[in-house]
Amino acid sequence: MNNHVSVLEISGNALEHNLQYFKNRLHQKTKILAVVKAFGYGSDANKVAYFLKDKVDYFAVAYAHEGTSLRKTKITTPILVLHPQIQNFEEITRNQLEPSIYNLKTLNAFLTHAQEKGINSYPIHLKFNTGLNRLGFSKDNIPKIMEIICSTKHVKIKSILSHLAASEDNNERDFTLNQLQNFKEIINQIYDYLDYTPMAHTLNTSGVINYPEAQFDMVRIGIGLYGFGNNKKETSQLKNSHILKSIISQIHIVKKGETVGYNRAFKAFKNTTIATIPIGHADGLSRRLGKGKGHITIHNQRAPIIGNVCMDMIMVDITNIKCTEGDHVFIFKTQEDILTISSISETISYEILTLISQRIKRILIC
Ligand SMILES: *Cc1c(COP(=O)(O)O)cnc(C)c1O
């Protein structure tokens, strides 16, 4: 058992609230896919998915092994694998995972695999590139794709998808509208070949916020589920799902002139009371937060991180805070805490969340 004292609490209440917030913004019939890749954005994909399994229509992961882990947790909801490789197809069909097929090479390889296994009508998803230039078929591939798919019984197109490049950025509205127009043309062309109608989906969290008219049959919500919209106003409507807690291991009184931590990076200009906290850069707490730039919260007061962040510990200034060894502290509790850390680290909330290392114990609180 991992009885490390630093704990990431995953708030089931927040997940549920955020899901409902997005549901309220969508048509009733629009399906919801919850993105739980990268350990559920740094939390625990199995716990998050288990909690949400009866509340969403789909899950998505990036890689096949992430989907396998969900299946081992007895999750029977459909699971889309966004970025599979040919060598994963065996694992994918064995675990009833649904691959996103993004080029002719993966399409042909998947068909060969399905034929060898004697699998028919296996659900696949066709991913199109409409401007992100990351993964996906181009529109020009459609005749070839459809010639291949219409002459096999081994697969069935469950959905057609694309991904927006700048859905959060209103300065890129024209670009995004062009992506959406492209996507519409792609799905209509494909529908012409088929006597059934696969689902279409392209919106991520900020897509739902900025382009609800393009919700099609399903939307893929990642960061929003965990509490972040694309601006302050949206974020304030959501609840933070990731709460990182620790405790005070030891308190020292440092005399004027003494130093704290590696490289003696903190020098006491006056007598200073400091607390040592068992969490460090190996836990995902960036070294950039040291030297007074970042802070933690103890009994609702800010305790600046002093000196360098160590691998397993930080020291914080508690001169003006009434606290004692063993007390609980928050590394972050609110979205604002996480956004402050993101901004000091010159990154985005996504990275701060996914950096929380696997050494930290996870618990889901309902
Ligand atoms: C990660 C991802 C999402 C989720 O994006 P958010 O901005 O976190 O909502 C949706 N679609 C694809 C293809 C992704 O890779």
Ligand as a Chemical Component Dictionary entry (heavy atoms), coordinates in Angstrom:
data_LIG
# 
_chem_comp.id                   LIG 
_chem_comp.type                 NON-POLYMER 
_chem_comp.pdbx_formal_charge   0 
_chem_comp.three_letter_code    LIG 
# 
loop_
_chem_comp_atom.comp_id 
_chem_comp_atom.atom_id 
_chem_comp_atom.alt_atom_id 
_chem_comp_atom.type_symbol 
_chem_comp_atom.charge 
_chem_comp_atom.model_Cartn_x 
_chem_comp_atom.model_Cartn_y 
_chem_comp_atom.model_Cartn_z 
_chem_comp_atom.pdbx_ordinal 
LIG C1 C1 C 0 -7.124  15.616 -25.434 1  
LIG C2 C2 C 0 -8.127  15.634 -26.515 2  
LIG C3 C3 C 0 -9.426  16.139 -26.287 3  
LIG C4 C4 C 0 -9.830  16.844 -25.008 4  
LIG O1 O1 O 0 -9.446  18.196 -25.065 5  
LIG P1 P1 P 0 -9.769  19.230 -23.877 6  
LIG O2 O2 O 0 -9.268  20.516 -24.372 7  
LIG O3 O3 O 0 -9.022  18.730 -22.692 8  
LIG O4 O4 O 0 -11.235 19.176 -23.652 9  
LIG C5 C5 C 0 -10.362 16.004 -27.302 10 
LIG N1 N1 N 0 -10.029 15.440 -28.489 11 
LIG C6 C6 C 0 -8.789  14.981 -28.752 12 
LIG C7 C7 C 0 -8.489  14.406 -30.086 13 
LIG C8 C8 C 0 -7.791  15.074 -27.782 14 
LIG O5 O5 O 0 -6.553  14.643 -28.062 15 
# 
loop_
_chem_comp_bond.comp_id 
_chem_comp_bond.atom_id_1 
_chem_comp_bond.atom_id_2 
_chem_comp_bond.value_order 
_chem_comp_bond.pdbx_ordinal 
LIG C1 C2 SING 1  
LIG C2 C3 SING 2  
LIG C2 C8 DOUB 3  
LIG C3 C4 SING 4  
LIG C3 C5 DOUB 5  
LIG C4 O1 SING 6  
LIG O1 P1 SING 7  
LIG P1 O2 DOUB 8  
LIG P1 O3 SING 9  
LIG P1 O4 SING 10 
LIG C5 N1 SING 11 
LIG N1 C6 DOUB 12 
LIG C6 C7 SING 13 
LIG C6 C8 SING 14 
LIG C8 O5 SING 15 
# 
